[in-house]
């Protein structure tokens, strides 16, 4: 009896869009009520809750509608007028590198401010729905603040992405009438997700590979003892790039796959090394895993070590599989899950505005 | 691991959790409630998880436990008829085996679902349902036998 038929016949069982929307709204309510409880900002609860629900509603249900600069506010007025009324128009913008950044409107409540930013590609064709600010935004006020950024919509027709920025000033300092300087330096767009089998023959993996000592850039492990061991070492013996490499997707190269001793135990374990190109400008990342072709059993790596490549901008990530003996590896196939990005747009976008109710 | 927004989590793991819930609960509304409660629990607990795989396993574990609790204190009496599940999700091909699966006793149905539909290993299932790997192996073995018996009986 082929039990794998179970997977095939249940592939079509999926949450409907309506169900996803309902769950997203319930999560939004929970997020805000938890945050509000924590901060004891009871007065803000209702307005903040409704705003987040509105953003989720617009994000989940109206992604294809026109939401150009100001268009997001139009939608907010159309569907949630009582929330939109809390926002004061700002409409100050700047341009650089053919990209316009506009601070559309702001809502202030004591030490908390929420404002919408519309980023428009005036030349067209450079940004898409995956665009984000790549953590390159900066907010300056007289007070220390914590900030959170969330994309709320993207309009293909006008190449405009709208983001909601929320800032909370420390020590309950009121933000009304304060000057805020908001700047962005980078936009990352053109992201692609890859998940598929990788062309590595697990029956031909070699033992005792050549290694090279590299200064670690980072490490992780699900095993606490191993994590401690990795933490104590400044450098790690990593696999050397093999003559034959595999490119599952642009920007990602499988540079080596070998059985190697060390890291966590004296036995040999499978190590698979991946090179992510130019991570400072692409944020390329992901992981590899093993999957049994018949049973569908998945084995994840238990540790990884990363080190910068010779060019100083690309990164080697070596994944270590401790949960499988070498004799069982040929029963499995290697899969990869990678996020790559092909466009980084840089510029200097700064808008100074006054936070007014 | 960087925290994902719940909108991303719902997009990435919602279907996986819904499949687990619908096979255990056999009821669309209860299954949706179970998935929603799972994400709400994630927001409440805000667990620190080392990797995406840990996150996936954590969500599957919470969802499975919520489904088991719901079975114990079932509010909605009427299950969906098996034919209804098939019709709603157009499970014409190979649905005989699915029909048989949802007739298997609950504790065996859970391990069969986690292993054959969601691809979890025996060790991972042991962590999800808080049992030893050998207990999971036994349940898988017996579950396969029960599934085969029901399937063959239905096909006759």
Interface residues (C-beta under 8 A of the other chain):
Chain A: X1 X3 X4 X5 X6 X7 X8 X9 X10 X12 X13 X14 X15 X19 X20 X22 X23 X24 X26 X27 X28 X30 X31 X34 X56 X59 X60 X150 X220 X221 X222 X287 X289 X291 X295 X296 X297 X298 X299 X300 X323 X337
Chain B: X5 X6 X7 X10 X11 X14 X15 X18 X19 X22 X23 X32 X35 X36 X39 X40 X43 X44 X50 X51 X52 X53 X54 X85 X89 X90 X91 X93 X94 X95 X97 X98 X101 X112 X113 X115 X116 X117 X119 X120 X121 X123 X144 X147 X148 X151
